[in-house]
Amino acid sequence: MALRTTVVGSYPVPHWLLGDTSRVTLHDAIMVVLKTQELAGIDVIADGELNRFNPSHPETNGMIDYFVSRMDGIASRFSISDLDKFRADAGLSYRAEPAGIVTTEVGEGTLNLPRDFEFTRSLTSYPLKFTCTGPHMLAKVLTDRHYGNTGELAMAIARVLRRQLERINADVVQLDEANISGHPEDQDWAVPAINHVLEGIRGERAVHVCFGNYGGQSVQKGLWWDLMPFFNQLKANHLVLEFARRGYDELEAFRDLDRRIGLGIGIIDIKDNAVETPDVIAQRIERAAKSLGLDRVQFIHPDCGFWMLQRTVADAKMRSLAAGKKLYEGRR
């Protein structure tokens, strides 16, 4: 399989979208994001996750709030006892308020991911990636006052997501899981929920795992080695992983990855404004290929989404990514 470039998902929000989120304005913003990626030479592009941007919840670019605010059974107005329950959860101490309180059975509500995909699909003929926050991540940020079991909550969310993603005919559908990296002990209940969603995807199935990006900071701590049992159980076609920020010493761990699962290797550091040169990118690709074999490395991409960078920086990094791939291929 030829080596391909892609993005993880998010893109810096164009300033004009901050004051006007109408469908006409959104259309123009997504057109800019798609055309920017096309001109940069990215092989598999995405909508910048602008479909889910809400200026009232800019902290995570819609990664959480877009999903939970639309699902049935999850409240966004909180009582004092709800907040007491939230504050008792040490795992959510980094948040000022709950993402949501689960009060009854979780349902799809007004969530409509197929509409988002079709809106973007009509704007480009390029291979298109659709991204979706995964059930482990969503379950871990919610305060549960109904199920009493995080695994059951994750599976309820997984059922909603699968019914949505089954309708999406994207070239790649990527589940984003930015919490499991610090909590490999969750794998017993995380894997069934994530696989339930993956098995409903029609196109290429990807799982993105990173160590978080909140204000340019890593949120989770851990090692890729510890996640190998988790990775080997996934029904994914390829993984999308952070490496540029962490370095490439941990590549060796992925020699134990099941051969049926391909790898996407983070080549661009999104927590640094410096733009990697094509030569640096070519060197990073070469190191990954020598360590694991080029047949295992299917994608190169940024470590995570671009949304916290300036657009000029993100655009330059994408151009360098594509140029670095060409440089590497020319040296082979």
VOTORPA-875935 format. One record per residue (C-alpha): residue number from 1; chain; x, y, z. Coordinates in steps of 0.2 Angstrom, whole numbers. Example, Ala and Ser with C-alpha at 12.3 -4.5 7.8 and 13.67 -1.06 7.14 Angstrom:
BEGIN
ATOM  pos  unit      X      Y      Z
ATOM    1     A     62    -22     39
ATOM    2     A     68     -5     36
This chain:
BEGIN
ATOM  pos  unit      X      Y      Z
ATOM    1     A      0      0      0
ATOM    2     A      7     17     -5
ATOM    3     A     12     29      9
ATOM    4     A     -2     43     11
ATOM    5     A     -2     59     20
ATOM    6     A    -17     64     30
ATOM    7     A    -23     76     44
ATOM    8     A    -29     70     61
ATOM    9     A    -44     81     60
ATOM   10     A    -46     99     67
ATOM   11     A    -40    115     58
ATOM   12     A    -38    132     66
ATOM   13     A    -55    141     66
ATOM   14     A    -56    155     53
ATOM   15     A    -59    171     62
ATOM   16     A    -75    176     52
ATOM   17     A    -83    160     59
ATOM   18     A    -82    166     77
ATOM   19     A    -95    179     74
ATOM   20     A   -106    170     61
ATOM   21     A   -109    151     62
ATOM   22     A   -123    151     48
ATOM   23     A   -123    137     36
ATOM   24     A   -118    149     22
ATOM   25     A   -103    155     32
ATOM   26     A    -99    137     37
ATOM   27     A    -99    132     19
ATOM   28     A    -86    145     15
ATOM   29     A    -75    141     29
ATOM   30     A    -75    122     26
ATOM   31     A    -71    126      7
ATOM   32     A    -56    136     13
ATOM   33     A    -50    121     24
ATOM   34     A    -53    108     10
ATOM   35     A    -44    118     -3
ATOM   36     A    -30    122      8
ATOM   37     A    -27    104     11
ATOM   38     A    -28    100     -8
ATOM   39     A    -16    114    -12
ATOM   40     A     -4    108      1
ATOM   41     A     -4     90     -7
ATOM   42     A    -13     81      7
ATOM   43     A    -19     64      1
ATOM   44     A    -34     61     13
ATOM   45     A    -42     77     19
ATOM   46     A    -55     82     32
ATOM   47     A    -67     96     36
ATOM   48     A    -56    103     50
ATOM   49     A    -70     98     62
ATOM   50     A    -78    115     58
ATOM   51     A    -95    107     57
ATOM   52     A    -95    105     76
ATOM   53     A    -87    121     81
ATOM   54     A    -96    131     94
ATOM   55     A    -89    148     99
ATOM   56     A    -98    146    116
ATOM   57     A    -87    130    119
ATOM   58     A    -70    133    111
ATOM   59     A    -59    124    123
ATOM   60     A    -60    107    114
ATOM   61     A    -66    113     97
ATOM   62     A    -82    103     99
ATOM   63     A    -73     86    102
ATOM   64     A    -85     83    117
ATOM   65     A    -99     96    118
ATOM   66     A   -105     94    100
ATOM   67     A   -109     75    104
ATOM   68     A   -115     75    122
ATOM   69     A   -126     91    120
ATOM   70     A   -136     83    106
ATOM   71     A   -138     65    114
ATOM   72     A   -154     61    124
ATOM   73     A   -151     56    142
ATOM   74     A   -137     69    145
ATOM   75     A   -141     85    154
ATOM   76     A   -132    101    151
ATOM   77     A   -140    110    166
ATOM   78     A   -134    105    183
ATOM   79     A   -140    104    200
ATOM   80     A   -130    106    216
ATOM   81     A   -130     88    219
ATOM   82     A   -125     85    201
ATOM   83     A   -110     96    204
ATOM   84     A   -106     87    220
ATOM   85     A   -105     71    210
ATOM   86     A    -94     78    197
ATOM   87     A    -82     85    210
ATOM   88     A    -80     69    218
ATOM   89     A    -73     61    202
ATOM   90     A    -54     64    203
ATOM   91     A    -53     59    185
ATOM   92     A    -62     75    180
ATOM   93     A    -53     87    191
ATOM   94     A    -45     96    175
ATOM   95     A    -63    102    170
ATOM   96     A    -72    117    179
ATOM   97     A    -89    110    175
ATOM   98     A    -96     93    169
ATOM   99     A    -97     90    151
ATOM  100     A   -114     83    155
ATOM  101     A   -124     73    168
ATOM  102     A   -131     56    162
ATOM  103     A   -148     55    169
ATOM  104     A   -157     42    159
ATOM  105     A   -154     30    144
ATOM  106     A   -143     38    131
ATOM  107     A   -150     40    114
ATOM  108     A   -146     48     98
ATOM  109     A   -157     64    101
ATOM  110     A   -153     77     88
ATOM  111     A   -136     71     84
ATOM  112     A   -134     70     65
ATOM  113     A   -117     65     59
ATOM  114     A   -122     59     42
ATOM  115     A   -128     77     38
ATOM  116     A   -111     84     43
ATOM  117     A   -103     72     31
ATOM  118     A   -114     75     16
ATOM  119     A   -112     93     19
ATOM  120     A    -93     91     17
ATOM  121     A    -93     77      4
ATOM  122     A   -102     89     -8
ATOM  123     A    -87    101     -7
ATOM  124     A    -73     91    -13
ATOM  125     A    -69     76    -24
ATOM  126     A    -53     71    -14
ATOM  127     A    -53     56     -3
ATOM  128     A    -61     61     13
ATOM  129     A    -59     57     31
ATOM  130     A    -73     59     44
ATOM  131     A    -68     60     62
ATOM  132     A    -79     55     78
ATOM  133     A    -75     56     96
ATOM  134     A    -75     38    103
ATOM  135     A    -85     30    116
ATOM  136     A    -71     28    129
ATOM  137     A    -67     46    128
ATOM  138     A    -85     52    129
ATOM  139     A    -89     40    144
ATOM  140     A    -74     46    153
ATOM  141     A    -79     65    153
ATOM  142     A    -97     62    158
ATOM  143     A   -104     61    176
ATOM  144     A   -115     46    177
ATOM  145     A   -130     46    188
ATOM  146     A   -140     32    178
ATOM  147     A   -130     17    173
ATOM  148     A   -118     15    188
ATOM  149     A   -105      7    177
ATOM  150     A    -94     16    165
ATOM  151     A    -93      1    153
ATOM  152     A   -112      1    151
ATOM  153     A   -112     19    148
ATOM  154     A    -98     17    135
ATOM  155     A   -108      4    126
ATOM  156     A   -124     14    126
ATOM  157     A   -114     28    118
ATOM  158     A   -106     16    106
ATOM  159     A   -123     10    100
ATOM  160     A   -128     28     96
ATOM  161     A   -112     31     87
ATOM  162     A   -112     15     77
ATOM  163     A   -130     19     70
ATOM  164     A   -124     36     64
ATOM  165     A   -107     30     57
ATOM  166     A   -115     16     47
ATOM  167     A   -123     29     36
ATOM  168     A   -107     38     32
ATOM  169     A    -98     32     16
ATOM  170     A    -81     41     20
ATOM  171     A    -65     34     13
ATOM  172     A    -58     34     31
ATOM  173     A    -68     35     47
ATOM  174     A    -58     39     62
ATOM  175     A    -62     37     81
ATOM  176     A    -53     49     92
ATOM  177     A    -48     42    109
ATOM  178     A    -37     54    119
ATOM  179     A    -40     47    136
ATOM  180     A    -35     29    135
ATOM  181     A    -17     33    133
ATOM  182     A    -16     37    151
ATOM  183     A    -28     23    157
ATOM  184     A    -24      6    149
ATOM  185     A    -32     -2    164
ATOM  186     A    -49      3    155
ATOM  187     A    -46     -9    141
ATOM  188     A    -58    -23    147
ATOM  189     A    -73    -11    145
ATOM  190     A    -66      1    132
ATOM  191     A    -62    -12    118
ATOM  192     A    -79    -19    117
ATOM  193     A    -87     -2    115
ATOM  194     A    -74      4    102
ATOM  195     A    -75    -12     92
ATOM  196     A    -94    -11     92
ATOM  197     A    -92      6     83
ATOM  198     A    -78      0     72
ATOM  199     A    -88    -15     65
ATOM  200     A   -101     -3     59
ATOM  201     A    -90      8     48
ATOM  202     A    -91      5     29
ATOM  203     A    -74     13     24
ATOM  204     A    -57     11     31
ATOM  205     A    -57     10     50
ATOM  206     A    -45     21     60
ATOM  207     A    -42     24     78
ATOM  208     A    -32     40     84
ATOM  209     A    -24     39    100
ATOM  210     A    -13     54    107
ATOM  211     A     -8     60    125
ATOM  212     A    -19     75    124
ATOM  213     A    -18     93    118
ATOM  214     A    -25    106    129
ATOM  215     A    -18    123    128
ATOM  216     A     -3    115    119
ATOM  217     A      0    103    134
ATOM  218     A      0     84    135
ATOM  219     A    -14     79    147
ATOM  220     A    -11     60    149
ATOM  221     A      5     51    154
ATOM  222     A     10     34    149
ATOM  223     A     19     23    137
ATOM  224     A     15     15    120
ATOM  225     A     21     -1    127
ATOM  226     A      7     -2    140
ATOM  227     A     -6      0    127
ATOM  228     A     -1    -14    115
ATOM  229     A    -13    -27    123
ATOM  230     A    -27    -14    119
ATOM  231     A    -21    -10    101
ATOM  232     A    -20    -29     97
ATOM  233     A    -39    -31    101
ATOM  234     A    -45    -17     90
ATOM  235     A    -55    -21     74
ATOM  236     A    -46     -6     66
ATOM  237     A    -37     -6     49
ATOM  238     A    -24      7     55
ATOM  239     A    -19     17     70
ATOM  240     A    -16     36     70
ATOM  241     A     -3     39     83
ATOM  242     A      7     53     91
ATOM  243     A     26     52     89
ATOM  244     A     34     69     84
ATOM  245     A     32     77    101
ATOM  246     A     37     61    111
ATOM  247     A     52     56     99
ATOM  248     A     53     39     90
ATOM  249     A     62     28    103
ATOM  250     A     45     19    106
ATOM  251     A     43     13     88
ATOM  252     A     51     -3     94
ATOM  253     A     35     -7    104
ATOM  254     A     25     -8     88
ATOM  255     A     35    -23     82
ATOM  256     A     22    -32     93
ATOM  257     A      7    -25     85
ATOM  258     A     -4    -37     76
ATOM  259     A      1    -38     57
ATOM  260     A    -17    -35     52
ATOM  261     A    -16    -17     59
ATOM  262     A     -7     -3     49
ATOM  263     A      1     12     57
ATOM  264     A     -1     31     55
ATOM  265     A     15     39     62
ATOM  266     A     15     57     69
ATOM  267     A     28     67     59
ATOM  268     A     22     84     63
ATOM  269     A     23     92     81
ATOM  270     A      7    102     84
ATOM  271     A     13    108    101
ATOM  272     A     27    118     92
ATOM  273     A     26    133     81
ATOM  274     A     42    129     72
ATOM  275     A     39    122     55
ATOM  276     A     48    106     51
ATOM  277     A     58    106     35
ATOM  278     A     55     93     22
ATOM  279     A     72     85     26
ATOM  280     A     67     83     44
ATOM  281     A     51     75     39
ATOM  282     A     60     63     26
ATOM  283     A     72     58     40
ATOM  284     A     57     54     52
ATOM  285     A     49     43     39
ATOM  286     A     65     34     36
ATOM  287     A     67     30     54
ATOM  288     A     50     23     56
ATOM  289     A     52     13     40
ATOM  290     A     68      6     45
ATOM  291     A     62      1     62
ATOM  292     A     45     -6     57
ATOM  293     A     46     -9     38
ATOM  294     A     38      3     26
ATOM  295     A     24    -10     23
ATOM  296     A     18     -6     41
ATOM  297     A     18     13     39
ATOM  298     A      3     17     29
ATOM  299     A      0     35     34
ATOM  300     A     10     50     40
ATOM  301     A      2     65     48
ATOM  302     A      2     78     62
ATOM  303     A      3     71     80
ATOM  304     A    -15     78     83
ATOM  305     A    -26     92     76
ATOM  306     A    -20    109     71
ATOM  307     A    -34    119     79
ATOM  308     A    -23    128     92
ATOM  309     A    -11    134     79
ATOM  310     A    -11    149     69
ATOM  311     A    -18    146     51
ATOM  312     A     -2    151     43
ATOM  313     A      8    139     54
ATOM  314     A     -4    124     51
ATOM  315     A     -4    128     32
ATOM  316     A     15    128     32
ATOM  317     A     17    112     41
ATOM  318     A      5    103     29
ATOM  319     A     15    109     14
ATOM  320     A     31    103     23
ATOM  321     A     22     86     27
ATOM  322     A     18     83      8
ATOM  323     A     35     89      2
ATOM  324     A     44     78     15
ATOM  325     A     35     63      9
ATOM  326     A     40     67     -9
ATOM  327     A     58     70     -4
ATOM  328     A     58     53      5
ATOM  329     A     51     44    -10
ATOM  330     A     64     52    -21
ATOM  331     A     78     46    -10
ATOM  332     A     72     27    -10
